[in-house]
Amino acid sequence: MKHLLSINDLSKSDAISILDTAQELARVSDGPMKKLPTLRGRTIVNLFAEDSTRTRISFEAAAKRLSADVINFSAKGSSISKGESLKDTAQTLQAMGADAVIIRHGASGAAQRLADSQWMSGSVINAGDGTHEHPSQALLDAFTIRKHLSKGGSDLSGLRVAIVGDVLHSRVARSNVLLLSMLGAQVVLVAPPTLLPVGVESWPCEISYDLDDVINSVDAVMMLRIQLERMNELFFPNAREYSRYFGLNSDRIRTLKQSAIVMHPGPMNRGLEITADAADGARSVIVEQVANGVSIRMAILYLLLAGSQEIGAAL
Amino acid sequence: MSLVLPAPDISRALTRISHEILERNAGSNAITLLGIPTRGAHLAKRIAEIISKIENLPIQVGTLDITLHRDDLRLRPPRALMPTMIPSLGVEGRNVILVDDVLFSGRTIRAALDALGEIGRPKSVQLAILVDRGHRELPIRADYVGKNIPTSISQSVIVHLTELDGVDEVLIEGSSE
């Protein structure tokens, strides 16, 4: 495989091989010497046309731990803000000899466009495109769930995961539904009807409008960010009402299974979709998700870039 | 395909190597065995069992994956990573004995030395090998050798171990011309 654009590009065994590779690479991050020579001499460009903290830093840390050279490129302060097209940007990166481009873009399908075009020859990794997909986030979520709950199994069979909140605008939810169900987990989306996309009935998951109905039966609950910039579009009457019906608070935490974990892809709106005590409580693995993100991204970069492209990758 | 080391010979070779390791390191106090996956890891475990029987002490034994340090990564499709398990006392100040099944070009061992360097600074590093088939491409030699088997470059040496293959044997495939 050359690119990572969508979870749909992966088979179940591909996904498990990424998780297994990340598990081995996590040991490097735990060790005293956090650097490997594996990608020495490779150039990786972080092309971020949308704001990001976690994903960009995480890919940068992953690339640097594998000794690749990293060029950061964000819309603000670059020619993108002067109106340069994706094509011209891509050709510039090609001329500089980028071996891989990690792209975050507001338009759904931007990563696919870059990969299908002849504008550049390197690998393309989708770090979030519009409301479409965010595959590396789903992989790190699956990794976190597997580590805590699968009891040594290689997949997630028998586990039930709730994804709660703004599914409509969430690329994280899309990628997670595809990946978690492929790995054998039962996924249930919980949201007000206004925040579910058209066609959601055909996704491989259940749908519920009532968080209290679902919360005591799940092994992991993943809260999605309410995008404050969309609050004035009247998807729900007001923030307090949303919080009361769909927010995770300490009362709901008490009804969770004993082993259940609380997840959030970040950035959190504390007090809206999740209260501070739920976010910082013993069940929360939110900070660990960030650490796991580095291991997963190291695995992705290793599997896409370390081997020979000509022969065709094992992934 | 010809059988060059049957099961009893493998067992005798491992016993001899175990005694040599003890002799050279004046006991088992400061030794740590690290097997290179997959077959080296099983051999390391077997040597550790033999030594701990002789010494009546538990032996520090683990595995060391060298994939990320290989110099031929770019020449092949990406490889799956194997587990690295460093025993409780670490490698700092220890006499580390690397264990692998076949010594050929020496490139695996070079990668292992790099991988080891990232974990710590051992007092010494020694190498135990079941079969030395020659054709070194780097200045590397083994301290403990099960058997020297001269081969031609076109032959392959195949090691089977009970843990993985159900039988202990070393075979040579291909003609010596």
Interface residues (C-beta under 8 A of the other chain):
Chain A: S17 D20 T21 E24 L25 R27 V28 G31 P32 M33 K35 L36 P37 T38 Y302 L303 L304 A306 G307 S308 I311 G312 A313 A314 L315
Chain B: D65 L68 H69 L73 R74 L75 R76 P77 P78 R79 A80 L81 M82 P83 T84 D114 G117 E118 I119 G120
